Amino acid sequence: QGSVVFIQQPHDLVVVAGQPVTLPCSITGYHGMVLWVKDGLALGVNRDMSGYPRYDVIGDHSKGEYHLLIQRTELTDDGSFECQAIQAATRSRPARLTVLVPPDDPVIIGAPVVSLRAGDSLNLTCHANNAKPAASIIWIRNGEVLNGAAYTKTLLRDGRRESTVSTLHISASNIESGQQITCRASNKAAPNGKEATVTIDIQHFPLVNLSVEPQPVLEGNLVKFHCAAKANPPVTHYRWAKGGSMITDATGDTYEVLVDHSFFTEPVSCEVTNALGNTNISRNVDVYFGPRLASEPQSLQVDRGSDAVFSCAWIGNPSLTIVWMKRGHGVVLSNENTLTLKAVRQEDAGKYVCRAVVPRVGVGEKEVTLTVNGPPTISSTQTQQALYGEKGQIKCFIRSTPPPDRIAWSWKETVLESGTSGRYTVETVSTEDGVISTLTMSNIVPADFQTIYNCTAWNSFGSDTEIIRLKEQGNNQVTLGSVFSSGSLRLAVIIGVAVGAFLALIVLIGTLGAFCCARLQRNLKGVVSAKNDIRVEIVHKDHNAAREPEDHGNMKQMMMERSEFQQESVLKQLEVLQEEERELQHIKDPTNGYYSVNTFKEQPTPTISLTANQNTEVRNPATATLGKHRVPTGMSYTNIYNTLGAGPNRLYDYSQRFVLGMGSSSIELCEREFQRGSLSDSSSFQDTQCDSSVSSYSKQDGYVQFDKASKASVSSSSHYSQSSSQNSDLTRPLQKRMQTHV
């Protein structure tokens, strides 16, 4: 090829978007490939522009003409173009193609009509967007340009176009209703500009008056609200609200409702809207209502000696009166919202009431609790039961404010607070009412029934102690329902044996009845029967307790099973029991068939004195106060002695005859009150009451002695009868009585 020369080269051009443009390129002496490049990117060789459908290479190639035609130019066509002769390694000078974009139609905010309240100034805003270069904006009124507008320009994301915003401020004195103001936006692509026009309409907001009828009104009555409005332009709609919340079922200029207390504090508002804006007006209703709690008092927990301050607030209409009182007391403590208790004591603990009274309308009150921190208090059953050979538990319930810092179980030489020690495990569980500490024994042995267990709790204010004893659960404590519920075959067998023994005992008693009749006749010569002196109490018990002969059989069986007693002594004692049973069956009042209380006038009952040392304190049973260490009904003397005995088991002397409870085949049990003391002084207790004659016997030295001096002074059973009457039932007359168990 000869010398390659560009006859025509592309040059800088400006074109409005949407119009066509041609970039010239002519090369002489070259017949190779010609390449168009835009911003360094190859567009296509010769006439091949398949990747750009709006691009086309035109001209006579034989003459070396390779002109680039761009149809319907777009903003993306804006850039630098070159024409290159590839095989000659020659290129033209770069040519800059500038694409101009006219602005979008201008937009005036609020157009076509802007409503203006009389006396207010006006701010007009016009937007001219997406222009290249940025548009210029002018404001025209009545053919005159308005000066003083503010302009802002924003470059768009494509980096080429810009948006222009113009804001015109017009004072109130320079505005007339009906005037038209034009916004004109122009640039090089749109030299004549584009316009938008707005019409000014001076109006006023609605003038509203809200009326409420009737007033005042009692809570629950009907009230009518009327919203009267004047507006230019006319009102478009009404909107009602109460306390800031919309009322959806009210849309007109009136609203009717049954008012309650909330209308007194939450105003009803009416909002009237027209084309210019809206006007809102609110009114409260003078509602008469009873006390409502505005600030709820809080319960307090304070230490002894500290001040306790309660506060509560009520609202009511008309004015209310506040009264602070302690629950169960009629003394007014305060008439203010605040109640202050100085240097509280533990007896100040309890419920306090903040009461509000609205005259002739209503009363309201709120209760709070004052808790005074003090030493813990233990309340648990002092005698708890377990089965021999099974796992047993003793529970200790502690009420303590603040919660106990320490809970300890102690018995013999052992102290255990938590965890496991040998057969013993201590677990503590917190409940809403207090703390429950449980001492669990994995395998109950006889020694467990002779041990005194001490549960002690401490907190920062002091401590409390409870003595608990474990009692063996016998056959007479197992009901038929528990057998079926537990599904224990062994218990079912025991029940069957007990029933058989019961039937055998009935046959035996019937056979010996005739023999005993004559003997009883001789013993009853001194009996004086008086029907009016008889006091009979029928005590309903469960079906097992009603089987009196069966109870004797169970007791006999229990006595025979004790390995400590000699077999011969036990058999003799059983004969004595049977003989006594036969005697008692024939001692009846001929007037009514029941046992006569006076029958035993001449039969002295020994007084039992249980002593641990020479200094044991004895109180009068008739005046003794039943305390928390009273032995619960159901503990026999045998269990008491076994529990209090610190040494090994001893054989008891059963030569002393039993005195059986009248009207019952089972031994009547006495309640005893234990003096609180340390674990080492566990045997200090005294007689408190017996509901009937006392089952008694003598015991070896160191355990039980008969008080001979007192025996002479209490030669009749009236000592126990009167004590029982006074202690067990204060509402009954002081007289001897008996129980007939049915």
C-alpha positions in Angstrom: 0.0 0.0 0.0 1.0 3.6 -0.6 0.9 6.5 1.8 -2.2 6.5 4.0 -3.7 10.0 4.5 -6.9 11.1 6.3 -8.8 13.3 3.9 -11.6 13.8 6.5 -11.4 13.3 10.2 -14.1 13.5 12.8 -14.5 16.8 14.7 -16.2 18.0 17.9 -20.0 18.1 17.6 -23.0 19.2 19.8 -26.3 17.5 19.3 -29.6 17.5 21.1 -30.7 14.1 22.3 -33.0 12.4 19.8 -31.5 14.0 16.8 -29.1 12.1 14.3 -25.4 13.0 13.9 -22.6 11.9 11.4 -18.9 11.7 12.3 -16.9 11.9 9.0 -13.8 9.7 8.2 -12.1 9.5 4.7 -8.8 7.7 4.0 -6.9 7.7 0.7 -4.5 5.0 -0.4 -5.9 2.4 2.1 -8.0 -0.6 1.4 -7.7 -2.5 4.7 -9.9 -2.6 7.8 -11.2 0.6 9.4 -12.1 0.6 13.1 -14.3 3.1 15.0 -13.4 3.5 18.7 -15.5 5.3 21.4 -13.8 6.2 24.6 -11.2 3.6 23.9 -13.8 0.9 23.1 -13.9 -0.7 19.6 -17.3 -0.4 18.1 -16.9 -2.5 14.9 -14.8 -3.1 11.8 -15.7 -1.6 8.5 -19.5 -1.7 8.2 -20.0 -4.3 10.9 -21.8 -2.5 13.8 -24.0 -5.4 14.9 -23.5 -4.6 18.6 -24.9 -1.0 18.1 -28.1 -1.0 16.2 -28.3 2.8 16.1 -24.8 3.0 14.6 -24.0 2.6 10.9 -20.8 3.1 8.7 -21.8 5.0 5.5 -19.9 6.2 2.4 -18.1 4.8 -0.6 -15.5 2.4 0.6 -13.8 2.3 -2.7 -13.1 6.0 -2.2 -12.0 5.3 1.4 -15.2 6.8 3.0 -16.0 5.4 6.4 -18.4 7.9 8.0 -20.1 7.0 11.3 -23.9 7.7 11.4 -25.6 7.8 14.8 -29.4 7.8 14.7 -31.6 9.2 17.5 -28.7 10.2 19.7 -28.9 9.4 23.4 -27.1 10.6 26.4 -25.0 7.4 26.3 -23.6 8.6 22.9 -21.8 11.4 24.7 -18.1 10.8 24.4 -14.8 10.8 22.4 -14.7 9.0 19.0 -11.7 8.0 16.7 -11.4 6.5 13.2 -8.4 4.0 12.9 -6.7 2.4 9.9 -5.7 -0.8 11.6 -3.3 -2.3 9.0 -1.6 1.1 8.4 -1.4 1.7 12.2 -2.9 5.1 11.7 -5.8 6.9 13.5 -7.6 10.1 13.3 -7.6 12.9 15.9 -10.2 12.3 18.6 -13.6 14.1 18.2 -15.8 15.0 21.2 -19.6 14.4 20.7 -21.7 16.3 23.2 -25.3 15.3 23.7 -27.6 17.9 25.2 -30.8 16.9 27.1 -33.6 19.4 27.6 -35.2 19.6 31.1 -38.4 17.8 31.9 -41.5 19.8 32.1 -41.2 22.0 35.2 -43.4 21.2 38.2 -44.7 23.8 40.7 -45.5 22.3 44.1 -49.2 22.8 44.8 -50.2 23.6 41.2 -52.5 24.2 39.5 -54.1 26.1 42.4 -52.4 27.1 45.6 -54.7 28.1 48.4 -53.3 30.7 50.7 -54.7 31.9 54.0 -55.3 35.6 54.1 -52.4 37.5 55.7 -49.9 34.7 55.1 -46.9 34.9 52.8 -46.4 32.4 50.0 -43.5 30.2 49.0 -43.6 28.7 45.5 -41.2 25.9 44.5 -40.5 24.8 40.9 -38.6 21.7 39.8 -36.8 21.3 36.4 -35.2 17.9 36.4 -33.0 15.7 34.2 -31.4 18.4 32.1 -27.9 18.6 30.5 -26.7 21.2 31.1 -28.7 22.2 34.2 -31.8 24.2 33.4 -32.2 27.9 34.3 -35.5 28.9 36.0 -37.3 32.2 36.0 -40.6 33.3 37.6 -43.0 35.5 35.6 -46.1 37.3 36.8 -48.2 39.4 34.5 -45.4 39.3 31.9 -42.8 40.6 34.4 -39.9 38.6 35.8 -40.0 38.2 39.6 -36.5 38.5 41.1 -35.3 37.1 44.4 -35.7 33.4 43.7 -33.3 30.9 45.2 -31.7 28.1 43.1 -30.2 24.7 43.9 -28.7 22.2 41.5 -28.2 18.5 42.0 -26.0 16.2 39.8 -27.7 12.9 39.1 -26.2 9.5 39.4 -25.3 9.2 35.7 -22.8 12.1 36.2 -24.2 14.0 33.2 -27.7 15.3 34.0 -28.7 17.8 36.7 -31.9 18.8 38.4 -32.7 22.4 39.3 -35.0 23.6 42.1 -36.1 27.3 42.4 -38.0 28.7 45.4 -39.8 32.0 45.2 -40.9 33.8 48.3 -43.8 36.3 47.9 -44.9 38.4 50.8 -48.6 38.6 51.9 -48.8 42.3 50.8 -47.7 41.4 47.2 -50.3 38.7 46.6 -53.7 39.0 45.0 -56.3 36.3 44.8 -56.6 34.9 41.3 -53.1 35.8 40.1 -51.2 33.4 38.0 -47.4 32.9 38.4 -45.4 31.0 35.8 -42.2 29.0 36.2 -40.0 28.8 33.0 -37.1 26.3 32.7 -34.6 26.4 29.7 -31.1 25.3 28.6 -29.1 24.9 25.4 -31.2 22.0 24.4 -34.4 23.9 25.0 -33.6 27.6 24.5 -37.3 28.6 24.3 -37.9 26.9 27.7 -40.7 25.0 29.2 -43.3 26.5 31.5 -45.7 25.6 34.4 -48.3 28.0 35.8 -50.0 28.1 39.2 -53.1 30.1 40.3 -53.2 31.8 43.7 -56.4 31.5 45.7 -56.5 33.3 49.0 -58.7 31.4 51.4 -59.1 31.0 55.2 -59.1 27.9 57.3 -62.3 26.6 58.9 -63.6 28.5 61.9 -64.9 25.9 64.4 -67.0 25.9 67.6 -67.5 22.7 69.6 -70.4 22.5 72.0 -71.2 19.7 74.6 -74.6 19.1 76.1 -75.5 18.5 78.8 -72.9 19.4 81.4 -72.2 18.4 84.1 -73.3 14.8 83.5 -73.2 11.6 85.6 -71.0 8.8 84.3 -73.0 6.5 82.0 -75.3 9.1 80.6 -75.7 10.3 77.0 -73.8 13.4 75.8 -74.0 15.1 72.4 -71.1 16.9 70.7 -71.8 19.4 67.9 -69.0 20.8 65.7 -70.1 24.0 63.9 -67.7 25.2 61.2 -67.3 28.1 58.7 -64.8 27.7 55.9 -63.7 29.0 52.4 -63.5 26.8 50.4 -66.3 24.6 51.9 -65.6 21.9 54.5 -64.6 18.6 52.9 -64.9 16.3 56.0 -65.0 16.0 59.8 -62.8 13.9 61.9 -63.4 13.0 65.6 -60.9 11.8 68.2 -60.7 11.1 71.9 -57.5 11.4 73.8 -55.6 11.3 70.6 -57.3 8.1 69.3 -59.5 8.2 66.3 -63.2 7.7 66.6 -64.1 5.8 63.4 -67.8 5.7 63.8 -68.2 9.5 63.8 -67.9 11.2 60.4 -70.4 14.2 60.5 -70.6 17.4 62.5 -72.2 15.6 65.5 -71.1 12.9 67.8 -73.2 11.2 70.5 -71.8 8.8 73.2 -72.4 7.4 76.7 -69.7 9.0 78.7 -67.5 7.4 81.3 -64.7 8.7 83.6 -62.2 8.9 80.8 -64.0 11.8 79.2 -63.1 13.9 82.2 -59.3 13.6 81.5 -59.3 12.7 77.8 -60.7 15.6 75.7 -62.9 15.0 72.6 -61.6 16.8 69.5 -63.3 17.8 66.3 -61.1 18.4 63.2 -62.6 20.2 60.3 -60.8 20.2 56.9 -61.2 22.2 53.7 -59.0 22.6 50.6 -56.7 24.9 52.5 -56.2 22.9 55.6 -57.9 21.9 58.8 -58.8 23.3 62.2 -58.9 21.2 65.4 -60.7 22.1 68.6 -61.1 20.0 71.8 -63.3 20.0 74.8 -63.4 18.0 78.1 -66.7 16.8 79.6 -67.6 17.5 83.2 -68.3 13.9 84.1 -69.2 12.9 87.7 -67.5 9.6 88.5 -66.3 7.5 91.4 -62.7 7.2 92.5 -60.2 5.9 89.9 -56.6 4.9 90.8 -54.1 7.2 89.2 -50.9 6.0 91.0 -51.0 2.5 92.5 -49.4 2.0 95.9 -46.7 -0.6 96.2 -46.2 -3.1 98.9 -43.1 -2.6 101.0 -40.5 -4.8 102.8 -38.6 -2.9 105.5 -36.4 -3.7 108.5 -37.6 -3.2 112.1 -37.0 0.3 113.2 -37.1 1.7 109.6 -39.7 4.1 108.2 -42.4 2.8 105.8 -43.8 5.2 103.2 -46.8 4.3 101.1 -48.2 6.5 98.3 -51.3 6.3 96.2 -53.2 8.8 94.1 -56.8 8.8 93.1 -58.9 10.9 90.6 -62.6 11.5 91.0 -65.2 14.2 90.2 -66.3 16.1 92.2 -63.3 16.3 94.7 -62.6 13.2 96.7 -61.3 12.4 100.2 -58.5 9.9 100.8 -58.2 7.7 103.9 -55.4 5.4 105.0 -56.3 2.6 107.4 -54.9 -0.7 108.5 -57.0 -3.7 107.6 -59.0 -4.9 110.5 -58.6 -1.6 112.4 -60.9 1.4 112.4 -58.3 4.1 113.0 -57.6 6.6 110.3 -53.9 6.9 109.8 -53.8 9.6 107.2 -55.9 11.7 104.9 -53.1 12.4 102.4 -51.8 10.6 99.4 -48.8 9.5 101.4 -48.9 7.3 104.6 -45.7 7.3 106.6 -45.1 4.8 109.4 -42.2 5.7 111.7 -39.9 3.1 113.2 -42.0 0.1 112.2 -42.2 -2.9 114.4 -43.0 -6.5 113.4 -46.6 -6.1 114.7 -47.0 -3.3 112.2 -46.8 -5.8 109.4 -50.0 -6.5 107.6 -52.5 -5.1 105.1 -53.0 -1.4 104.6 -55.8 0.2 102.7 -55.8 3.4 100.7 -59.5 4.4 100.3 -60.9 7.2 98.3 -64.5 8.6 98.7 -66.4 10.8 96.2 -69.5 12.1 98.0 -72.7 10.7 96.6 -70.9 9.1 93.8 -68.7 6.2 94.9 -65.9 4.6 96.9 -62.6 2.9 95.9 -59.8 1.3 97.7 -56.4 -0.4 97.1 -54.7 -2.8 99.5 -50.9 -3.1 100.0 -48.8 -5.3 102.2 -46.2 -4.2 104.7 -43.6 -6.8 105.4 -41.3 -6.3 108.3 -38.0 -8.2 108.2 -37.5 -10.3 111.3 -36.3 -13.7 112.6 -37.6 -16.8 110.8 -40.6 -18.7 111.9 -40.8 -22.5 111.6 -44.2 -24.2 111.3 -44.2 -27.9 110.7 -45.9 -31.0 112.0 -43.9 -32.1 115.1 -44.6 -35.8 114.6 -44.2 -37.1 111.0 -44.5 -40.7 109.8 -42.5 -43.2 107.8 -42.6 -46.9 107.0 -40.0 -49.2 108.5 -37.5 -50.3 105.8 -38.7 -47.7 103.3 -37.4 -44.2 102.4 -38.6 -41.6 104.9 -38.8 -37.8 104.9 -39.1 -35.1 107.5 -40.2 -31.7 106.2 -39.5 -28.3 107.9 -41.5 -25.3 106.6 -39.8 -21.9 107.2 -41.4 -18.5 106.8 -38.6 -15.9 106.8 -38.3 -12.3 105.7 -35.6 -11.9 104.5 -35.0 -15.5 103.3 -33.0 -17.7 105.7 -29.3 -17.5 105.3 -28.8 -20.9 106.7 -31.0 -24.0 107.5 -29.5 -26.9 109.4 -30.8 -30.3 110.6 -29.2 -31.8 113.7 -29.7 -35.1 115.4 -27.6 -36.9 117.9 -24.0 -35.8 117.1 -24.8 -35.0 113.4 -25.4 -31.6 111.8 -26.3 -31.4 108.1 -27.2 -28.3 106.1 -27.3 -29.7 102.6 -26.1 -32.6 100.5 -25.8 -36.2 101.6 -24.2 -37.8 104.7 -24.6 -41.5 104.9 -28.3 -42.4 104.8 -29.3 -38.8 105.1 -29.9 -36.2 102.4 -31.0 -32.6 102.9 -32.7 -30.7 100.1 -34.1 -27.2 100.3 -36.8 -25.8 98.0 -38.2 -22.2 97.9 -41.9 -21.7 97.4 -44.2 -18.6 97.2 -45.1 -19.0 100.9 -41.6 -19.9 102.3 -38.8 -22.4 102.2 -39.2 -26.2 102.7 -36.2 -28.1 103.9 -36.5 -31.9 103.6 -34.4 -34.4 105.5 -34.6 -37.7 103.6 -33.5 -41.1 105.1 -32.8 -43.7 102.5 -33.7 -46.7 104.6 -35.7 -46.3 107.9 -34.3 -48.3 110.8 -35.8 -48.6 114.3 -33.3 -46.1 115.7 -34.8 -43.4 113.5 -38.0 -43.6 115.5 -36.1 -43.0 118.7 -34.2 -40.0 117.4 -35.1 -36.3 118.0 -34.5 -34.2 114.9 -33.9 -30.5 115.2 -34.6 -28.1 112.3 -33.0 -24.6 112.8 -33.2 -21.6 110.5 -31.2 -18.4 110.7 -31.3 -15.0 109.0 -29.7 -11.7 109.8 -32.4 -10.9 112.4 -32.3 -14.2 114.4 -33.2 -17.8 114.3 -36.0 -20.3 115.1 -35.9 -24.0 116.0 -38.4 -26.8 115.6 -38.1 -30.3 117.2 -39.6 -33.0 115.0 -40.0 -36.7 115.8 -40.5 -39.6 113.4 -43.3 -42.0 114.1 -43.6 -45.5 112.5 -46.6 -45.8 110.3 -48.6 -48.8 111.4 -51.2 -51.0 109.8 -54.1 -49.0 111.5 -52.9 -46.0 109.5 -53.2 -47.7 106.2 -56.6 -47.3 104.6 -58.2 -49.5 102.0 -58.1 -46.6 99.6 -54.4 -46.2 100.0 -53.9 -49.9 99.3 -55.7 -49.7 96.0 -54.1 -46.4 95.0 -50.5 -47.6 95.7 -51.1 -51.1 94.3 -49.0 -52.6 97.1 -49.6 -56.3 97.5 -47.9 -56.4 100.9 -50.3 -53.8 102.4 -53.3 -55.8 101.0 -52.0 -58.9 102.8 -51.7 -56.9 106.0 -55.3 -55.7 105.7 -56.5 -59.2 105.2 -54.7 -60.5 108.2 -56.1 -57.6 110.3 -59.7 -58.3 109.2 -59.2 -62.0 110.1 -57.9 -61.0 113.5 -60.8 -58.7 114.0 -63.3 -61.5 113.3 -61.5 -63.9 115.6 -61.5 -61.3 118.4 -65.3 -60.8 118.1 -65.8 -64.6 118.5 -63.5 -64.6 121.5 -65.2 -61.7 123.2 -68.6 -63.2 122.7 -67.6 -66.5 124.2 -66.1 -64.8 127.3 -68.9 -62.4 127.7 -71.1 -64.6 129.9 -68.2 -65.5 132.1 -67.3 -61.8 132.8 -70.9 -60.8 133.5 -71.0 -62.1 137.0 -67.7 -60.5 137.9 -68.7 -57.2 136.6 -71.9 -57.3 138.6 -69.8 -57.5 141.8 -67.6 -54.6 140.7 -70.5 -52.3 139.9 -72.1 -52.2 143.4 -70.9 -48.7 144.0 -72.1 -47.4 140.7 -74.7 -44.6 140.8 -76.4 -44.2 137.5 -77.7 -40.7 136.7 -79.1 -40.2 133.2 -78.9 -36.4 133.5 -75.2 -36.5 134.3 -74.4 -38.4 131.1 -72.6 -36.5 128.4 -72.1 -38.5 125.2 -70.0 -37.4 122.2 -70.2 -39.4 119.0 -67.0 -38.9 117.0 -67.3 -39.9 113.4 -64.1 -41.5 112.2 -63.1 -43.5 109.1 -64.2 -47.1 108.7 -60.9 -48.4 109.9 -61.1 -46.4 113.2 -64.6 -47.8 113.8 -63.3 -51.3 114.1 -62.5 -51.3 117.8 -61.7 -54.9 118.2 -59.4 -54.7 115.2 -57.5 -51.9 116.8 -56.9 -54.1 119.9 -55.8 -56.8 117.6 -53.3 -54.5 115.8 -51.9 -53.2 119.1 -51.5 -56.8 120.4 -49.8 -57.8 117.2 -47.5 -54.8 117.5 -46.6 -55.6 121.1 -45.9 -59.2 120.2 -43.5 -58.2 117.4 -41.3 -56.1 119.6 -38.2 -58.1 120.2 -37.4 -56.2 123.4 -40.2 -57.8 125.5 -40.3 -61.3 126.7 -42.9 -63.5 125.2 -44.3 -64.6 128.5 -44.8 -61.0 129.8 -46.6 -60.0 126.6 -49.0 -63.0 126.8 -50.0 -62.1 130.3 -50.6 -58.5 129.4 -52.8 -59.6 126.5 -55.0 -61.6 128.9 -55.3 -58.5 131.1 -56.5 -56.5 128.1 -59.1 -59.0 127.1 -60.4 -59.2 130.7 -60.7 -55.4 130.8 -62.5 -55.3 127.5 -65.1 -57.8 128.8 -65.6 -55.7 131.9 -66.1 -52.5 130.1 -68.6 -54.0 127.7 -71.0 -54.6 130.6 -70.6 -51.3 132.4 -73.5 -49.4 130.9 -76.2 -47.0 132.1 -79.4 -49.0 132.1 -81.4 -45.9 131.0 -79.7 -45.5 127.7 -77.3 -48.4 127.1 -74.1 -46.2 127.0 -71.3 -46.3 129.5 -71.8 -44.4 132.7 -69.2 -41.8 133.5 -69.9 -42.2 137.3 -69.1 -45.9 137.1 -65.4 -45.2 137.6 -65.7 -42.7 140.5 -64.1 -45.1 142.9 -61.4 -46.3 140.5 -58.3 -44.1 141.0 -56.2 -43.4 137.9 -52.5 -43.2 138.4 -50.9 -39.9 137.5 -47.9 -40.2 135.2 -44.9 -38.0 135.7 -42.3 -38.2 133.0 -39.0 -36.8 134.2 -35.5 -36.4 132.7 -33.8 -35.2 135.8 -34.6 -34.0 139.3 -35.3 -30.4 138.2 -38.0 -31.2 135.6 -40.7 -28.4 135.7 -44.3 -29.5 136.1 -47.1 -27.2 135.3 -50.8 -27.5 136.0 -52.4 -29.2 133.0 -55.6 -27.2 133.4 -53.8 -23.9 133.0 -51.1 -25.0 130.5 -50.9 -23.1 127.3 -50.7 -25.4 124.2 -47.5 -24.5 122.4 -45.9 -25.6 119.2 -44.2 -28.5 121.0 -47.4 -30.3 121.9 -47.2 -34.0 121.0 -49.9 -34.5 118.4 -52.8 -36.8 119.1 -51.9 -40.3 117.9 -48.5 -40.7 119.6 -48.6 -43.5 122.2 -46.7 -43.5 125.4 -44.5 -46.2 124.0 -43.4 -44.0 121.1 -42.8 -41.1 123.5 -40.6 -43.2 125.8 -38.7 -44.6 122.8 -38.2 -41.1 121.4 -37.0 -39.6 124.6 -34.8 -42.4 125.6 -31.2 -41.6 124.9 -29.8 -45.1 125.6 -30.6 -48.5 124.2 -34.1 -50.0 124.4 -35.2 -51.2 127.8 -37.8 -53.7 128.9 -40.8 -52.0 130.5 -42.7 -53.4 133.5 -46.2 -54.2 132.3 -47.3 -55.4 135.7 -49.3 -52.2 136.2 -52.7 -52.8 134.7 -53.9 -50.6 131.8 -56.8 -48.3 132.3 -58.7 -48.3 129.1 -60.6 -45.4 127.6 -64.3 -45.6 128.2 -66.4 -46.5 125.2 -63.4 -47.4 123.0 -61.5 -50.6 122.5 -58.4 -48.7 121.6 -56.1 -47.0 124.0 -56.9 -43.3 124.3 -53.9 -41.1 123.6 -53.0 -38.0 125.6 -51.5 -34.9 124.2 -48.4 -33.5 125.9 -46.8 -30.1 125.7 -43.0 -30.1 125.4 -41.0 -27.3 126.8 -38.8 -25.7 124.1 -35.2 -26.4 124.8 -32.0 -27.8 123.3 -31.7 -31.2 121.8 -29.9 -32.5 124.8 -32.9 -31.6 127.1 -35.3 -33.4 124.9 -37.2 -35.2 127.7 -38.6 -32.2 129.5 -42.3 -32.2 128.9 -45.6 -32.3 130.9 -49.1 -33.6 130.8 -51.6 -31.3 129.2 -54.9 -33.1 128.5 -56.6 -36.4 128.0 -59.9 -36.8 126.2 -60.8 -39.8 128.2 -59.3 -42.1 130.8 -55.5 -42.4 130.5 -53.7 -45.5 129.3 -50.8 -45.8 131.7 -48.2 -48.2 132.9 -45.0 -48.0 134.9 -41.6 -47.8 133.5 -38.1 -48.4 134.7 -36.2 -45.8 136.6 -34.9 -42.9 134.6 -37.9 -42.9 132.3 -41.3 -42.9 134.1 -42.2 -42.7 137.7 -45.6 -42.6 139.5 -46.0 -39.5 141.6 -47.3 -41.0 144.8 -47.9 -37.7 146.4 -50.1 -36.6 143.6 -51.8 -39.9 143.4 -53.5 -39.4 146.8 -54.7 -35.9 145.8 -56.2 -37.1 142.5 -57.9 -40.3 143.6 -60.5 -40.2 141.0 -60.6 -39.8 137.2 -62.0 -36.2 137.5 -58.5 -34.9 137.3 -58.3 -35.9 133.7 -61.9 -35.3 132.9 -61.9 -31.7 134.0 -58.6 -31.0 132.4 -59.8 -32.4 129.2 -63.0 -30.3 129.4 -61.2 -27.1 130.0 -58.4 -27.5 127.5 -60.0 -29.3 124.6 -63.2 -27.3 124.3 -63.6 -24.0 126.1 -67.2 -23.7 125.1 -68.4 -26.7 126.9 -69.4 -26.9 130.6 -66.8 -28.1 133.1 -68.0 -31.6 133.6 -66.8 -35.2 133.1 -67.6 -36.6 129.8 -66.8 -39.6 127.7 -66.5 -40.6 124.0 -68.4 -43.3 122.2 -66.6 -43.9 119.0 -68.9 -45.0 116.2 
